[in-house]
Amino acid sequence: MQNQKISQAEAFKGLYDIVVRLRAPDGCPWDREQNPMSLRSDLIEETYECVEAIDQKDPAHIREELGDIFLLVTMLAYMHEQEGFFSVADALTTVSEKLIRRHPHVFGAVKVKDSAEVLDNWAKIKVEQEGRKPKDSILDEVSRGLPPLDRSYKLQKKAAKVGFDWAEVKDVIGKIEEELGEVNEEILHSNTVEAADTAKEAIEGELGDLLFSVVNLCRFLRVEPSVALQRTNVKFENRFKHVEKRMKETNQEMKQGNLKAMDKFWEEAKTL
């Protein structure tokens, strides 16, 4: 089917029909057992895999990962269709109507000078036309369902939008150094007997502050922290696998006692 030229409508209809078949009484047992709650982690995982493919600038990989996301989104929508809450077509129509409504500068006569004005109009439309209750705080606009790293980033962006921000990057770095110092203080303090019971909670709090400050640096430098961390995860994985391979080739066991050899192969991986 991939070699045939078909329209977008035909392609989506084909995917929809497959999902319906999988969820049918005589369909796939695994697919029939799934529900929106069980697919939440899959949706997050597939999204990050798509981000990784985009980072790699690999069109074939991107196409595959986007296909996986289309599958999950269609499956989730069809589950609600089966329950009679809304149809897949309803979900598509809703987002189409919203896009037209929120882009009056494209589909209407409204004039805008830049993307900042587009976002301002977007926020006004949500309240004035869609009847959404104004938020008590701009931070209420950030979903609590986001992963903590991404939520920190968006909370900081919202605060910065109204001027609550650092003046220079050196100030942000200074805050990171300050928070790291406080982590060190808590670690030293935790060695005392009287602090033993509360040490973990205190260190956890200080590490949270440190991570929040590092996310702030990412935001200040316009780097998505989750994307940056994912790149490092991939880098670590590739280098560690090289260490495993070289240790096996030299008949050495992966253990603390052989750390010097592992460090040597780690540096070798970096040069490769």
TIVEX-882745 format. One record per residue (C-alpha): residue in three letters; x, y, z. Coordinates in nm, 3 decimals, always signed. Example, Ala and Ser with C-alpha at 12.3 -4.5 7.8 and 13.67 -1.06 7.14 Angstrom:
<nodes>
NODE  res       px       py       pz
NODE  Ala   +1.230   -0.450   +0.780
NODE  Ser   +1.367   -0.106   +0.714
</nodes>
This chain:
<nodes>
NODE  res       px       py       pz
NODE  Met   +0.000   +0.000   +0.000
NODE  Gln   +0.293   +0.236   +0.064
NODE  Asn   +0.386   +0.233   -0.307
NODE  Gln   +0.036   +0.343   -0.414
NODE  Lys   -0.055   +0.709   -0.440
NODE  Ile   -0.356   +0.762   -0.216
NODE  Ser   -0.511   +1.076   -0.074
NODE  Gln   -0.479   +1.190   +0.287
NODE  Ala   -0.847   +1.111   +0.338
NODE  Glu   -0.803   +0.757   +0.208
NODE  Ala   -0.493   +0.705   +0.422
NODE  Phe   -0.669   +0.816   +0.740
NODE  Lys   -0.976   +0.609   +0.654
NODE  Gly   -0.747   +0.307   +0.615
NODE  Leu   -0.593   +0.367   +0.960
NODE  Tyr   -0.936   +0.422   +1.116
NODE  Asp   -1.070   +0.098   +0.966
NODE  Ile   -0.770   -0.095   +1.102
NODE  Val   -0.827   +0.047   +1.451
NODE  Val   -1.197   -0.048   +1.433
NODE  Arg   -1.101   -0.401   +1.327
NODE  Leu   -0.846   -0.435   +1.607
NODE  Arg   -1.103   -0.326   +1.866
NODE  Ala   -1.380   -0.550   +1.727
NODE  Pro   -1.508   -0.847   +1.935
NODE  Asp   -1.309   -1.083   +1.713
NODE  Gly   -1.012   -0.845   +1.687
NODE  Cys   -0.681   -0.842   +1.874
NODE  Pro   -0.707   -0.944   +2.243
NODE  Trp   -0.433   -0.700   +2.345
NODE  Asp   -0.586   -0.403   +2.161
NODE  Arg   -0.931   -0.481   +2.299
NODE  Glu   -0.796   -0.484   +2.654
NODE  Gln   -0.650   -0.134   +2.627
NODE  Asn   -0.820   +0.180   +2.754
NODE  Pro   -0.728   +0.551   +2.766
NODE  Met   -0.556   +0.512   +3.102
NODE  Ser   -0.342   +0.220   +2.988
NODE  Leu   -0.222   +0.406   +2.677
NODE  Arg   -0.106   +0.722   +2.856
NODE  Ser   +0.254   +0.607   +2.900
NODE  Asp   +0.266   +0.479   +2.540
NODE  Leu   +0.158   +0.821   +2.415
NODE  Ile   +0.435   +0.991   +2.612
NODE  Glu   +0.695   +0.736   +2.504
NODE  Glu   +0.605   +0.758   +2.136
NODE  Thr   +0.616   +1.138   +2.151
NODE  Tyr   +0.969   +1.132   +2.289
NODE  Glu   +1.073   +0.877   +2.028
NODE  Cys   +0.942   +1.114   +1.762
NODE  Val   +1.144   +1.399   +1.916
NODE  Glu   +1.452   +1.177   +1.901
NODE  Ala   +1.388   +1.105   +1.533
NODE  Ile   +1.354   +1.478   +1.465
NODE  Asp   +1.685   +1.539   +1.644
NODE  Gln   +1.846   +1.279   +1.420
NODE  Lys   +1.706   +1.456   +1.112
NODE  Asp   +1.604   +1.117   +0.975
NODE  Pro   +1.290   +1.156   +0.758
NODE  Ala   +1.222   +0.780   +0.738
NODE  His   +1.242   +0.749   +1.117
NODE  Ile   +1.029   +1.060   +1.166
NODE  Arg   +0.764   +0.919   +0.932
NODE  Glu   +0.755   +0.594   +1.129
NODE  Glu   +0.730   +0.766   +1.468
NODE  Leu   +0.462   +1.008   +1.350
NODE  Gly   +0.269   +0.705   +1.225
NODE  Asp   +0.287   +0.552   +1.573
NODE  Ile   +0.151   +0.875   +1.723
NODE  Phe   -0.130   +0.886   +1.466
NODE  Leu   -0.216   +0.528   +1.563
NODE  Leu   -0.232   +0.604   +1.936
NODE  Val   -0.432   +0.923   +1.889
NODE  Thr   -0.679   +0.747   +1.659
NODE  Met   -0.705   +0.455   +1.900
NODE  Leu   -0.771   +0.688   +2.195
NODE  Ala   -1.037   +0.881   +2.003
NODE  Tyr   -1.205   +0.561   +1.883
NODE  Met   -1.219   +0.427   +2.240
NODE  His   -1.430   +0.730   +2.332
NODE  Glu   -1.637   +0.680   +2.018
NODE  Gln   -1.711   +0.325   +2.132
NODE  Glu   -1.830   +0.460   +2.467
NODE  Gly   -2.057   +0.711   +2.294
NODE  Phe   -1.882   +1.020   +2.431
NODE  Phe   -1.771   +1.162   +2.095
NODE  Ser   -1.662   +1.033   +1.755
NODE  Val   -1.321   +1.049   +1.592
NODE  Ala   -1.475   +1.289   +1.341
NODE  Asp   -1.596   +1.508   +1.631
NODE  Ala   -1.238   +1.538   +1.762
NODE  Leu   -1.106   +1.635   +1.417
NODE  Thr   -1.388   +1.883   +1.358
NODE  Thr   -1.336   +2.040   +1.700
NODE  Val   -0.966   +2.108   +1.644
NODE  Ser   -1.034   +2.239   +1.290
NODE  Glu   -1.296   +2.482   +1.418
NODE  Lys   -1.065   +2.592   +1.699
NODE  Leu   -0.776   +2.658   +1.460
NODE  Ile   -0.995   +2.873   +1.237
NODE  Arg   -1.141   +3.059   +1.535
NODE  Arg   -0.801   +3.127   +1.691
NODE  His   -0.641   +3.243   +1.365
NODE  Pro   -0.859   +3.537   +1.262
NODE  His   -0.549   +3.695   +1.109
NODE  Val   -0.541   +3.404   +0.861
NODE  Phe   -0.907   +3.313   +0.816
NODE  Gly   -1.053   +3.656   +0.891
NODE  Ala   -0.977   +4.025   +0.858
NODE  Val   -0.774   +4.075   +1.178
NODE  Lys   -0.426   +4.225   +1.132
NODE  Val   -0.129   +4.134   +1.352
NODE  Lys   +0.226   +4.266   +1.353
NODE  Asp   +0.411   +3.967   +1.500
NODE  Ser   +0.384   +3.626   +1.668
NODE  Ala   +0.359   +3.788   +2.013
NODE  Glu   +0.035   +3.957   +1.910
NODE  Val   -0.088   +3.626   +1.772
NODE  Leu   -0.042   +3.468   +2.115
NODE  Asp   -0.212   +3.761   +2.288
NODE  Asn   -0.513   +3.730   +2.058
NODE  Trp   -0.515   +3.354   +2.115
NODE  Ala   -0.547   +3.409   +2.491
NODE  Lys   -0.826   +3.668   +2.447
NODE  Ile   -1.023   +3.443   +2.213
NODE  Lys   -1.013   +3.160   +2.467
NODE  Val   -1.183   +3.386   +2.722
NODE  Glu   -1.402   +3.616   +2.512
NODE  Gln   -1.524   +3.376   +2.241
NODE  Glu   -1.487   +3.033   +2.395
NODE  Gly   -1.613   +3.134   +2.738
NODE  Arg   -1.318   +2.995   +2.927
NODE  Lys   -1.286   +3.128   +3.279
NODE  Pro   -0.995   +3.370   +3.319
NODE  Lys   -0.716   +3.218   +3.525
NODE  Asp   -0.648   +3.354   +3.873
NODE  Ser   -0.279   +3.322   +3.792
NODE  Ile   -0.096   +3.299   +3.462
NODE  Leu   +0.071   +2.988   +3.603
NODE  Asp   -0.271   +2.818   +3.610
NODE  Glu   -0.245   +2.804   +3.231
NODE  Val   +0.031   +2.542   +3.262
NODE  Ser   -0.109   +2.189   +3.272
NODE  Arg   -0.045   +1.988   +3.587
NODE  Gly   -0.038   +1.677   +3.372
NODE  Leu   +0.296   +1.764   +3.216
NODE  Pro   +0.610   +1.575   +3.319
NODE  Pro   +0.785   +1.774   +3.598
NODE  Leu   +1.079   +1.879   +3.377
NODE  Asp   +0.853   +2.017   +3.105
NODE  Arg   +0.620   +2.180   +3.358
NODE  Ser   +0.912   +2.363   +3.523
NODE  Tyr   +1.014   +2.497   +3.184
NODE  Lys   +0.664   +2.622   +3.101
NODE  Leu   +0.607   +2.772   +3.447
NODE  Gln   +0.926   +2.972   +3.409
NODE  Lys   +0.829   +3.084   +3.058
NODE  Lys   +0.495   +3.212   +3.187
NODE  Ala   +0.663   +3.403   +3.471
NODE  Ala   +0.922   +3.550   +3.235
NODE  Lys   +0.649   +3.671   +3.001
NODE  Val   +0.540   +3.928   +3.263
NODE  Gly   +0.895   +4.036   +3.341
NODE  Phe   +0.975   +3.799   +3.627
NODE  Asp   +1.310   +3.692   +3.488
NODE  Trp   +1.685   +3.720   +3.526
NODE  Ala   +1.863   +4.011   +3.360
NODE  Glu   +2.166   +3.819   +3.233
NODE  Val   +2.278   +3.461   +3.188
NODE  Lys   +2.551   +3.505   +3.451
NODE  Asp   +2.277   +3.564   +3.708
NODE  Val   +2.115   +3.233   +3.617
NODE  Ile   +2.448   +3.052   +3.644
NODE  Gly   +2.506   +3.221   +3.980
NODE  Lys   +2.174   +3.083   +4.103
NODE  Ile   +2.275   +2.733   +3.995
NODE  Glu   +2.601   +2.767   +4.188
NODE  Glu   +2.408   +2.892   +4.491
NODE  Glu   +2.167   +2.597   +4.480
NODE  Leu   +2.455   +2.351   +4.435
NODE  Gly   +2.616   +2.498   +4.746
NODE  Glu   +2.294   +2.444   +4.939
NODE  Val   +2.286   +2.081   +4.823
NODE  Asn   +2.641   +2.037   +4.955
NODE  Glu   +2.540   +2.192   +5.287
NODE  Glu   +2.250   +1.951   +5.326
NODE  Ile   +2.472   +1.654   +5.243
NODE  Leu   +2.720   +1.761   +5.512
NODE  His   +2.438   +1.828   +5.757
NODE  Ser   +2.286   +1.486   +5.690
NODE  Asn   +2.592   +1.319   +5.838
NODE  Thr   +2.491   +1.434   +6.187
NODE  Val   +2.279   +1.198   +6.398
NODE  Glu   +2.009   +1.454   +6.477
NODE  Ala   +1.953   +1.522   +6.108
NODE  Ala   +1.931   +1.159   +5.999
NODE  Asp   +1.551   +1.140   +6.001
NODE  Thr   +1.489   +1.450   +5.790
NODE  Ala   +1.801   +1.436   +5.571
NODE  Lys   +1.641   +1.269   +5.270
NODE  Glu   +1.354   +1.515   +5.254
NODE  Ala   +1.585   +1.815   +5.289
NODE  Ile   +1.827   +1.689   +5.023
NODE  Glu   +1.535   +1.611   +4.794
NODE  Gly   +1.412   +1.969   +4.832
NODE  Glu   +1.753   +2.119   +4.756
NODE  Leu   +1.807   +1.891   +4.457
NODE  Gly   +1.466   +2.000   +4.328
NODE  Asp   +1.576   +2.363   +4.357
NODE  Leu   +1.898   +2.281   +4.172
NODE  Leu   +1.714   +2.106   +3.890
NODE  Phe   +1.470   +2.396   +3.866
NODE  Ser   +1.762   +2.637   +3.831
NODE  Val   +1.921   +2.427   +3.557
NODE  Val   +1.588   +2.425   +3.371
NODE  Asn   +1.589   +2.803   +3.408
NODE  Leu   +1.927   +2.820   +3.236
NODE  Cys   +1.790   +2.604   +2.953
NODE  Arg   +1.496   +2.839   +2.915
NODE  Phe   +1.717   +3.148   +2.926
NODE  Leu   +1.930   +3.002   +2.646
NODE  Arg   +1.619   +2.888   +2.453
NODE  Val   +1.695   +2.520   +2.488
NODE  Glu   +1.415   +2.272   +2.557
NODE  Pro   +1.537   +2.089   +2.871
NODE  Ser   +1.360   +1.761   +2.791
NODE  Val   +1.508   +1.760   +2.441
NODE  Ala   +1.856   +1.841   +2.575
NODE  Leu   +1.829   +1.565   +2.836
NODE  Gln   +1.706   +1.316   +2.579
NODE  Arg   +2.011   +1.389   +2.362
NODE  Thr   +2.236   +1.323   +2.660
NODE  Asn   +2.047   +1.001   +2.739
NODE  Val   +2.115   +0.877   +2.385
NODE  Lys   +2.480   +0.984   +2.410
NODE  Phe   +2.523   +0.805   +2.743
NODE  Glu   +2.355   +0.492   +2.608
NODE  Asn   +2.579   +0.477   +2.302
NODE  Arg   +2.899   +0.531   +2.503
NODE  Phe   +2.803   +0.280   +2.771
NODE  Lys   +2.726   +0.016   +2.511
NODE  His   +3.073   +0.076   +2.365
NODE  Val   +3.222   +0.020   +2.712
NODE  Glu   +3.027   -0.305   +2.747
NODE  Lys   +3.144   -0.422   +2.407
NODE  Arg   +3.511   -0.341   +2.474
NODE  Met   +3.506   -0.499   +2.819
NODE  Lys   +3.365   -0.815   +2.665
NODE  Glu   +3.629   -0.811   +2.390
NODE  Thr   +3.907   -0.783   +2.651
NODE  Asn   +3.750   -1.051   +2.876
NODE  Gln   +3.692   -0.811   +3.164
NODE  Glu   +3.390   -0.810   +3.391
NODE  Met   +3.171   -0.502   +3.429
NODE  Lys   +3.225   -0.427   +3.800
NODE  Gln   +3.354   -0.153   +4.030
NODE  Gly   +3.695   -0.316   +4.056
NODE  Asn   +3.747   -0.266   +3.683
NODE  Leu   +3.642   +0.098   +3.682
NODE  Lys   +3.980   +0.214   +3.548
NODE  Ala   +3.940   -0.004   +3.240
NODE  Met   +3.580   +0.108   +3.193
NODE  Asp   +3.687   +0.474   +3.217
NODE  Lys   +3.948   +0.410   +2.950
NODE  Phe   +3.689   +0.266   +2.711
NODE  Trp   +3.448   +0.548   +2.798
NODE  Glu   +3.708   +0.803   +2.684
NODE  Glu   +3.763   +0.589   +2.375
NODE  Ala   +3.390   +0.607   +2.303
NODE  Lys   +3.399   +0.986   +2.331
NODE  Thr   +3.669   +1.010   +2.064
NODE  Leu   +3.466   +0.786   +1.836
</nodes>
